[in-house]
Amino acid sequence: MNNENEDFSFSGLTPDVIANALESVGVDPMSGLLALNSYENRVYQFIADDQRRYVAKFYRPARWTTAQILEEHLFTAELAEAEVPVVTPLQLHGKTLHEYAGYRFTVFPSIGGRAVEPGDLEQLERIGQQIGRLHAVAQQGTFKERLSINRQEYVTDALVTLRQSPLLPENLHEAFFAIAEPLAAAVHDVDFKAFAQQRLHGDCHLGNMLIRDQELTFVDFDDARTGPAVQDLWMMLAGDDRHQRALQLDALLSGYEMFCEFDENEAALIEPLRTFRILHYMAWLARRWDDSAFRRAFPWFAEQRYWEQQILTLKEQFAVLQDEPIGAQPNFNR
């Protein structure tokens, strides 16, 4: 399938279509479908007739190609084979990716577990260990279909989307771009290709990890990409205090380097990558606004005060970019 379904907002993905799709691959839901906290795709948890709990993921049409999705599946299978704790799609009728009524979908086992809470330095060291294990495997191969982290998509295209969006209040338009354009210029010359490129989780934050049996498990490789290793590390750093974030980075790398070497020069990419994410996130919401699920989940995106706050956020980020890159703080007290 070449993802020709035009139902970008899933309007035709009714409960009957979901149930029939699952039955078509031999999975018979016996419970109701519990919608999980996912907006880019549609994800449901249920109990099947074998009394086991499963998760079905229906991919948003017109986003990834079939080849890109299958490469994500192969990556998670490779990680699982190396005993890196990840959730991998089930092989049903010899396939991990299925199609029904124009929708592509995958079925996963529901592993359970609790969310990882922002924690202390010891927890960050454990997280670093797991990311190091993941990267040690990731560096052994390359993506051929998945995208790379790039300025065009995350910054240039994002600003085009925001300029065209009616959600940005007209009275704030000038003030918004008066800081957004200099911010984009500040990261214009960042050369990611000057650093080693590798396969990544791509969206590695605490929300995409679960604690189960005292083990951290990675979930949701939907944004797997090629890029520098630090992309899978920087989102673990919290707070505005530079000294504290340096301590956090050191704790993270103390665990990471038990399994994988880290190029300390990549610390200079942390704030440019944060800039990419800030701009890309706003553009993502603007592009998805025709999907009613986004309007329900993010009503504040259409409010004046949100955009006023974003102008302040962009100004703060521009100031941060003028500082020296954060570095690890050695010999912290664990």
N, C-alpha and C positions, 0 to 999 in steps of 0.2 A: 504493500500500500504506500502511496506517495503523499499521504496526508492531505487529500483533496477535499475532505469534509470542510464546508464553510461555516459550520456551527461553532464559531469561535467562542461563544458565550454559553455553550452547553444547553441551549434552550430545548433541544430534543432529547436530552439525556434524562428520561423519566425513570421512576422506580421500576416500571415494567421492563424498560430497555436494559437497565442495569441487571435485573434478575435474570432476564433471558440471556444476556451476554455471559453471565457467570455459569448458567446451566449449560451453555454451549461448549464450555471447556470442562464439564463434569463436576462443577462446584455448585451445590444446591443450598442457597441460604435458607436457614431455618429461623433466624431471628430477623428483626428489623435492621435496616441499614443505618448505622450511626455515622453521620458525616463528621469527618475529622477536620482539624484546623489546617486546611490547605486551600489556597485561593487560585494559584496558578493552574492546578489540575483539580480534579474532583476525586476525593479519597474517602472510602467508606470502610468501616469495620463491621464485621458480622460473624455470627456463628453458623457453621455449615452443618449438614446432616451427619457428619462424622463427629459432631460435638467439639470440634476444634475452632479456634478463633482465627479469622483471616482478615487481611486488608486488601481491598481492590483499589487500584489506581487507574483512573481514566485520564489519558493525556489530552491536554488542550490541543484541539486541531490547529494546524497551520503554525505550530511553534517549532518542534523538532522534526527532523526527518526520521524515517524508520531506521536508517543506518545509524543515526546519532543515538537513538534510544537503545538499540541493540549494543552499541559500543559501551554505553553506560552499564548495561547488564553484564557484559563480559568483564568489565573492570571490577564490579562488585564480586563476581564469581572468582576472579583471580585473587582478590583480597581474602575472600573466605577460604580459598584453598591454602593460602599462606597463614591461616588461623588469625587473621585480623578480624576483630568482632564487627561485622557489618550485617545488615539485613539484605538478603538476596531474593530476587523473584523466584517463584516456583516454576519448575519445568512441568507443564501440563500438555499432554499430547506431543511431547518432544519440543515444545517451544516456551519461551518466556514472554513473548509479546503476541497478543491476540487482537483480532478485529471483529467487531460486530456492529452492524447498522452504521458503518462509517466511523466508528470510534475505536481507537486503539487502547488496549488496557492490559494490565499486568496484575497478577495476584501474588501477594506476599504472605508469609506466616505472620501472625500478630505476636510479637515477642513479649509485649508487656514491658514493664519497667517504669521508672519515675524520671521526671525531668531533672537535668543537672542544674543545680542552683549556683549562682555566682558565689564562689567560695574563697578559701584562703590559698596561700601559696603552695601548700602541700597538694591541694586538689589540682592546682594548675600544673604542678609537676607531673601528676598522673595523666592529665590530659595531654601534656607534651609527649609523654611516653607513647600514648596511643596514636597521636598524629605522626610521631616518628616511625612507628611500626607501619602505618599506612603509607607514608612516603617512601620507606625503604622498598616496598613492593612497587609503588607507583613509578619509581625511577627506573624500573627494569623494562619498561615498555613505553610506547607513545600512543597518543590518540591520532587517528587519521581522519575522523569525522567530526569530533567535537570541536567547538570553537576555542579560540584563545582569548585571554583578557586583552582588550585593546582600547585605545583612547577614542577611536571613531565611534564605537558602539556606546561606551559608557559615558562619554562626555559630549562629543560633537552631535551625535544623533539625539542624545537626551535633551540638549538645549534646543534643537529644532522642534522636538515634540512639545517642549514647554512653551516655546514661542507661539505655537499653533493652538495650544490648549485654551479653551474658554474658561477653564476652572481657575486659572490665575487671574485674580481680580484686576480689572483694567487700571484702577487707581494705584496698584502696586507694581504694575508691569515695569515701569522705568526703574524704580528702586531695586526690584529683583534682579534685573539684568545688569544694573550698574555694578553689582557685586558678583553675579554669576559669570559674567564674561571675564573679568580679571582672574577669578578663581580658575576658570578653564585655561586661561593663558598661563597660569602659574604651574600647571601640570603638563603643559604642551610638550615640553622637551624631555619628559621622563621616558627613558629608553628601557623598556622592559626586556627587550631582546639582548641587552648587555648582561643580563643575568641568566643563569641556567634555567631552562624551561622544563617543566615536568607535568605529569598528570596530577590533577588536584580533585579533592572533594568539591571545591569551588564555592560552597556556601557553608563553610565550617564554623558554626556558632553553637552556643550552648543548646539552642532549641533543636538542633539536629543531632543531639546525643541523648542516649537513655542510659540510666544506671540499672543494671539487672544483675543480680547475684554478685554485687560488688564490682562488676565489670562495666566499663564504658563501651557502649555500642553505637556505631555510626549509623544514621538513617538518612534517607533522602539525598541521593546523588544526582538529582534532577539537573543541577547546575554544574555538573562536572565539566571542567575545562582544562586547558593547558595554560600554565603561567608560572611565576616564581613561587617557591615554597612558602614564602611569608604570607601569601594570600590565605592559606589555611591556618595561620597562627594569629594574625593581628586582631581578629574579632574577639579573641579571648581577653584582650586588655580592656579594663574598665576604669572609669573615673577620669577626672581632668588633671589630677596631680601628676606631673611628669616623673617625679621621684618614685611614686607608688607604681606607676605604669612600668618604669624601668625595672623595679623589683619583680613585677608580674612577668615581664618578658624574660628575665633571668630564670625565674622558676620554671617557666614554660620550656625554655631552651635546655635547662638542666635535665629535664625528662626527655626532650626531643633528641638530644645528642647521645643518649644511650643507644639509639637505634639508627640515627641518621645525622650526617654532618650538616651544619647550617652555615651559610655564608653570611657573616655579620654585616656585610655591606648592604644586604637586603633590608636592613632596618630602615634605610633611607626611603624605602617604598611604602612604609606603613601609612603615612599621612596622604600621599598621592592616592593610594588605594582607598583610603577612607573617603577622600574627595570623590573618587569614581562612584563609590557606593551611594553617597548622599544624592548626587545628581541623577544617577541611574534609577534609584528608588522612586524619586518623584516622577520621573518620566514613565516608569513602569505603571504606577498608579493611574497616571493620565491616560495611558494607552488602554488600560483595562476598564475604564470607567463605564463603558457601555455594558459591561457584565454586571448584572444586578447584585451578584454576590459581593462585589467590591463596594458598591454603594452602601450596602448594609453593614459591611465590616469596617469601612473607613469613611464614615459620614463627615468627619472633620476635614477631609481633604478638600472639600468644596467651601470651607469656611474661611473668612477673611483672616481670622486670628492665626490659623495654621500658616498661611503664607507670610504673615508678619513675623512669626517665629522662625520660619525658614530663612528669611532675610538675615536675621540675627545669627542663625546657625552658619550660614555661608560666610558672614563676616568673621565669625570666630574661627572657622576653618581656614580662611585666608590668612589670618594672623598666625595660626599654628604652622602653616606652611613656611612662614618666614623664619621660624626657629630652627635650630640645629636638630637633625634627626634624633629621635629617642634611641638610646643605647641601653644594653643590659647593665644592671647594677650588680656587680659581683659580690659574693660573700654575704648575701642577705641572711638574716637569722631565721632558720626554719623552725 
